[in-house]
Amino acid sequence: MQRFTITTATSTAKAEQSRTAGYEVIDLSRASLRDTVARLTDGKGVDVVLDGMAGPIIGEALGALVQGAPSSASATPPACRPTSTSRT
């Protein structure tokens, strides 16, 4: 069984940086996450989804899980993320 990591990027430039580092990357500005995962995994899906952003893509990412895989996601909701402050 082949195991590898699939990452995503929101732009072609970011995707190229990740590819240069050796990752399999889905460029979300050009391709569907679910369709590309299906192609890369011969339709089987992925075993694990990690989403550190809690963004709009989480539903599509969880939809790419192997049928019957535990569906767990952990992320920091935007309202809980630290914001920068400046002192005057």
C-alpha positions in Angstrom: 0.0 0.0 0.0 1.4 3.4 -1.0 1.3 6.1 1.6 2.0 9.8 0.9 0.9 13.2 2.0 -1.3 15.4 -0.1 -1.4 19.1 0.7 -3.3 22.0 -0.7 -2.4 25.5 -1.8 -4.6 28.4 -2.6 -2.4 29.7 -5.5 -0.2 28.3 -8.2 2.9 30.0 -6.8 2.3 28.4 -3.4 1.6 25.0 -5.0 4.9 25.2 -6.9 6.8 26.0 -3.7 5.3 22.9 -2.0 6.1 20.7 -5.1 9.7 21.9 -5.0 9.8 20.8 -1.4 8.6 17.3 -2.5 4.9 17.4 -1.6 2.0 16.2 -3.7 0.0 19.4 -4.0 -3.6 20.2 -5.1 -3.7 23.8 -6.4 -7.2 24.8 -5.3 -7.1 27.8 -7.7 -7.0 25.3 -10.6 -8.4 22.0 -9.4 -11.1 20.4 -7.2 -9.9 18.9 -4.0 -12.4 16.0 -4.1 -11.8 15.2 -7.7 -8.0 15.3 -7.4 -7.9 13.2 -4.3 -10.1 10.6 -6.1 -7.6 10.6 -9.0 -4.5 10.4 -6.8 -5.9 7.6 -4.7 -7.6 5.6 -7.5 -11.0 6.6 -6.1 -10.3 5.2 -2.6 -9.9 8.5 -0.7 -7.6 9.6 2.1 -7.2 8.1 5.6 -6.8 11.3 7.5 -7.7 14.9 7.1 -6.0 17.7 9.0 -7.3 21.2 8.7 -5.6 23.9 10.7 -7.7 26.8 9.3 -11.3 25.8 9.8 -12.1 27.3 6.4 -14.7 26.6 3.8 -12.8 23.7 2.3 -13.2 21.4 5.4 -16.5 19.9 4.1 -14.9 19.0 0.8 -11.8 17.6 2.6 -13.9 15.4 4.9 -15.8 14.2 1.8 -12.5 12.9 0.5 -12.0 10.5 3.4 -12.0 6.7 2.8 -15.5 5.4 3.4 -15.7 4.3 7.0 -12.6 6.2 8.1 -13.0 8.1 11.3 -13.9 11.7 10.5 -12.1 14.0 12.8 -10.9 17.5 12.2 -9.2 19.9 14.5 -8.8 23.6 13.8 -8.9 26.9 15.5 -12.0 28.8 14.5 -11.3 32.3 13.1 -12.9 34.0 16.1 -10.4 32.3 18.4 -7.2 33.1 16.4 -4.8 35.6 17.9 -4.8 39.0 16.3 -1.9 41.4 16.2 -2.2 44.5 18.3 -0.1 47.6 18.4 0.8 49.8 21.3 0.8 53.5 20.9 
